[in-house]
Amino acid sequence: MGFFDKLKQSLGKTRESFGEKINNVFKVFVKVDEEFFEELEEALIMADLSVNTVSYIIEELRDVVKRNRITDAEDVKEQLKNIIADILTKNDCSMKLNTKPSVVLVIGVNGVGKTTSIGKIASYYKSQGKRVLLAAADTFRAAAIDQLDVWAKRCGCDIIKNQENSDPAAVVFDACRAAVSRGADIIICDTAGRLHNKANLMAELSKINRVIERELPDADKEILIVLDASTGQNALNQAKLFGETADITGIVLTKLDGTAKGGVVVSIAKEQNLPVKFVGVGEGIADIQEFSAGDFAKALFSNVE
């Protein structure tokens, strides 16, 4: 099964929910009038897009309909697809890891699948022939180091770790030195598994960044936040909060295969101006891929008749 087919399959619940709500509007309304727009707006909100994003989509749709004098509901449907696809494709979803080594910092609240995602991303790059080094810098969460160690063994990657409650920046320092001496292509750092104290989080991330800039001043760096698709609008709120403390470059979206709330991707892309970099499409170690906005938009609308 190719990635698009896996993506389409994993979006099953989201597609059904999204498609049903949109289809119901277009089945009822043949005429494009104010009542049509109001019903479509409500349907999009019920499909787990945020109010702000839906307001933007409806206004864009109104403008297109008015400008092109569209009166047929089927033509409106195509324009709706285009507007959502444009939101998703606006941001560059590609990972920028061209230096040797490059650094990936991974943040996110506990329970979203952060450590599992790191293991899958490590395996993804390992399968491309890259030498990946893991850094266990989430030192304050019980068992986080052990969990990452398990993934390192499973992926066949080296890992740099220290004792629980040790300084995360010290772990990253050791990882930077080890990456250079061992010829690693990518360092993936597990860090910041909490958000109960933004001041402490900001201080920790700032210290880690200073270490990286000092040790690897020319390295490409990605800062990824892991979000659980099944939490819907809560995932959007997490992206906003973490964005206040870290210069996030992209999102890893997990648990897409078990939720009807995958439409939150559209809201995150629009409101946070953040691209999805990776998406999980299953439970297996290989069930993660770099995100294709075009494929996602196509899969999302595949149940819209």
Salt bridges, closest charged atoms under 4 A:
GLU34 OE1 - ARG62 NH1 2.85
GLU59 OE2 - ARG62 NE 3.47
GLU74 OE2 - LYS77 NZ 3.27
GLU78 OE2 - LYS81 NZ 3.35
ASP92 OD2 - LYS96 NZ 2.77
ASP138 OD2 - LYS114 NZ 3.00
ASP138 OD2 - ARG141 NE 3.56
ASP149 OD2 - LYS153 NZ 3.02
ASP149 OD2 - LYS161 NZ 2.75
ASP158 OD2 - ARG131 NH2 3.49
ASP158 OD2 - ARG182 NH1 3.37
ASP167 OD2 - LYS207 NZ 2.75
ASP185 OD1 - LYS100 NZ 3.70
ASP190 OD1 - LYS114 NZ 2.44
GLU204 OE1 - ARG194 NH2 2.33
GLU215 OE1 - ARG177 NE 2.63
GLU215 OE2 - ARG214 NE 3.35
GLU222 OE2 - LYS277 NZ 3.41
ASP228 OD2 - LYS255 NZ 3.41
GLU244 OE1 - LYS198 NZ 2.54
GLU271 OE1 - LYS240 NZ 3.64
ASP287 OD1 - LYS6 NZ 2.89
